[in-house]
Amino acid sequence: MSAMRIGGLASGMDTDSIVKQMMQIQKMPLDKLMQQKVWTEWQQEATREQNLAFSSLRTSASNLRLQSSFNAYSAETTGSGSAKVTATATAMSGNYKVEVHSLATAAKMTSEVAVQKTGGGAAKSTDVIGVAGRIAIQVVGKADINVDIEATTTYADVAKKIQEATAGKQPALRVNFDDTTSHFFISSKDLGAAQNFTLAFQNTDGTPNVALGKQVTGIEQASKASSTATDASVSLDGIRVNGLTSNKTIINGLAIELNKVDTNGSSSSITVKSDPEKPVQMLKDFVEAYNKTIEDLQKQIVEKRYPDFQPLSDEQKKDMSDNEIELWEEKARSGLLRNDPIMKSALQDLRREFMDKVESIGDGSINLLSQIGINTGDYREGGKLFIDEDKLRTALSEKPDEVMNLFTVRSAAGDGIGARVYDKLNDIVKNLSTQAGSLGSPVDNSTMSKKLRRMETEITRWQDRLTSIEDRYWSQFTAMEKALSKMNSQSAWMQQNMFGGM
């Protein structure tokens, strides 16, 4: 609680003004600390903005790691439409013939007719099956999977038991009893002839149980029911590939998706030709984003600092116009990232990642970015990249595999340019986050945030200290005023009594 304050009633002094002037001197360390705090906040904001720019660039750089980004070929399909063909980065120009002989299918088994519940009428999933026994799920070369059924088991629970018994196995089955049709629908999750299965309806001693079979297949005297899954088969220029367990495959750099079976000699015709425009445009877009990022950063690293222009306090702003404040803060904010070591290191490291040789690629193959027409300019430009588009298109047309490898190879002997640039950008983003934190992060233990928290604690201590100093000043002036007032009273009494009021 502040002491009672008495102004210059006895002394005639402007005590309030005197105390304010004395406190202005005492506040100088606090004012300096407040300026340092604002400056640090500005630095943190500028660092986070630059981190956001690097994070965006990292997203763009992710394409440089992917082989699909360097696919310099396109495939045009005509004919029966039995297959959809896409050229990969390892495709070769030319004309091809694709013929689909069969599709990969799932292993399926469905009740042949509507299942009738015990007592008559179409069965529902909630009805009990009415027959006890065992359903043996049989796969060639594998042990039977046995599912025991009680007479009180519902059709829905029969489906559930079969599905749960095969979970995590081959084939893994999906089973459903459909109320609309009163049919069991059973299908393997995967495709191919290896998924085929047989359901054997048995008693617990292994003998046939046709009554149970009827409640699953819907027909009399059914002791077994089998699926008929098939493998896919396709020919490329007469070279046949059998045993495919998927309707997608890659042959000679052509990604082939099988749609339907060719009949009566029909087929699909494929024309593959060089098309470097997609990877050229991808590289141009990245280089443009990269150049803008480092140009903006380079300006901030060399931006002039004006030490005489410190952040303004609220009291200082009161005496200035909006335009004066704007001009002042423009100077005060200048040089926030001047010679920042992390930023300077980021520029140098990125330049090196782009221009150094890919060590895992031997001489005789493309292992330098300059070999495909991408170079850095003058060092004073901060490592900007420049593209010779004609040279780049020629490299993509004549040596697409080598260009792709230059960017995407991953090896203990040395990663490709795209891979190492992405990794370096990832490191930069992490370092800047450690330095200044990230926007939107619920926990911020960055170096700058810790520094700001220490400053806030120190500011609070200074404010408490200044309050005590001001109270002390006022106590001293109040004591002086009281002493003067007492002295004046005594003087008046003496004059009145000793000198008769003369």
Beta strands, then each sheet from edge to edge (+ up, - down):
strand 1: 73-79
strand 2: 83-87
strand 3: 94-102
strand 4: 106-110
strand 5: 133-138
strand 6: 145-149
strand 7: 173-178
strand 8: 183-191
strand 9: 198-202
strand 10: 224-226
strand 11: 232-236
strand 12: 239-244
strand 13: 248-251
strand 14: 254-258
strand 15: 268-274
strand 16: 374-376
strand 17: 385-387
sheet 1: 1+ 15- 3+ 11- 12+
sheet 2: 2+ 14- 13+
sheet 3: 4+ 8- 7+
sheet 4: 6+ 5- 9+ 10-
sheet 5: 16+ 17-
end
